[in-house]
Amino acid sequence: MDLLLVEKSLIAVFVAVVLATVVSKLRGKKLKLPPGPIPIPIFGNWLQVGDDLNHRKLVDYAKKFGDLFLFKMGQRNIVVVSSPDLTKEVLHTQGVEFGSRHRNMVYDIFTGKGQDMVFTVYGEHWRKMRRIMTVPFFTNKVVQQNHEGWEFEAASVVEDVKKNPDAATKGIVVRKRLQLMVYNNMFGIMFGKRFESEDDPLFLRLKFLNGERGRLTQSFEYNYGDFIPILRPFLRGYLKICQDVKDRRFALFKKYFVDDRKQVATAKPTGGGGLKCAIDHILEAQNKGEINDDNVLYIVENINVAAIETTLTSMEWGIAELVNHPEIQSKLRNEIDTVLGPGVHVTEPALHKLPYLQAVIKETIRRRMAVPLLVPHMNLKDAKLAGYDIPAESRILINAWWLANNPDSWNSPEEFRPERFLEEEAHVEANGNDFRYVPFGVGRRSCPGIILALPILGITIGRLVQNFELLPPPGQSKIDTSEKSGQFSLQILNQSTIVMKPRAF
Ligand code: HEM
């Protein structure tokens, strides 16, 4: 009797396996997947392609497989889009279908599986978080309330550099001082807080933990475990470190920033004088029960990540390009001197009078896009693109860098030439009015921080060029602009030492 039962069970399992195989084969046959290298079982294309999926490598594959191709990386489908038309389809026409975010295992840890805004799927939670964050962070009113603070911070950088005897002789890594400035800009908006110096212990801890978060998430070294489930046990140590950094970071955000601000708010109820800062609005939403304690911390996390390194990296690239193109630097300085008058400070309200400065910033972001593949998009359900089937939960990478650097659609794109944005590309704006140029994305998931990033870049680069001659260190004719790519970031490999000679007015 027992034997009969075992026999029957075995037959049932056998039939189920055969059926599942047949069904999956039939379903597999029906799918018309985008072109790509031929995958092998378990590993897919991972053995051919490897872990590093940077924007330049993806250009090489696009040349081979076309504007839409698919990598099967173990269990993950990675779809790469490399043309303006398909970008429009993904970000605009099918913006809802492709409006979710893909998170790998490391991002799952840092975002609590999408309890934040940047990495959550498209839906109710995202809509609520984006709405709650808009008034405190992403409106013109925020710019009007904060630009004098940004101008003050840029002026402090100028003063500090002038005081540093190395600046005019052997050169300094000005990035370090600018990093403090960008933290002050963002923590000013968020908490009304300012760090006095690069040695401020709280700033050092924050910078360290944010740096670790950046390093751990942007590294390609963990891809193998994310792609290939049987290799996951090898990733346990890495994920444990991620969890530890996440916990320490959140404890810091809570203790020194959020709880601190709650105390200020209790001591001085709203309306009792003083400007409301962003976190006050966020805490109001929490008090109304719209979001919970954790969501508040995830908002702080998102601003720390999305706002600071992107803006700082763009500044760093802009300065590097200006050092390596002295004629462009002089032309920019002349524009500022002529339009504003020598020694009259660059301010946010003056930026619209400085078209060459704006062109320099656009060109920097075109050539050295801080987020060259955008933040990975995802389709929650099976979808269609250009007649191909895109399986549900594919990671969609838009190669925005290539769209803006493809010689088929730009004149000599490898040249750093801001004039293009005053001449043949004069109509092109950074907000994505042309699908060849989408450094901040387009549509539902586009960067809401553009409204802050552009004036901060304009004020900072404008003031530096106005006050200093920016040169390579002695003995060098150019500075090194080798790139360092991450999962979706593009940084300068070696932080540049720059000679900054003060100008006399
Ligand atoms: C030069 C500086 C910056 C660059 C190049 C940049 C670029 C981007 C890009 C490419 C995206 C993804 C778009 C997409 O996937 O379609 C994005 C998203 C985002 N950015 Fe920025 N960003 C910058 C500065 C900022 C600032 C200053 C803030 C906040 C103060 C910010 C907040 C965000 C947020 C919250 C998202 C997620 C939007 C969503 O998923 O709905 N960014 N950014």
Residues whose N, C-alpha, C, O or C-beta is under 5 A from the ligand:
A	BS01	HEM	M117 V118 A306 A307 T310 T311 S314 A370 V371 L374 V375 P439 F440 G441 V442 R444 R445 S446 C447 P448 G449 I450 L452 A453
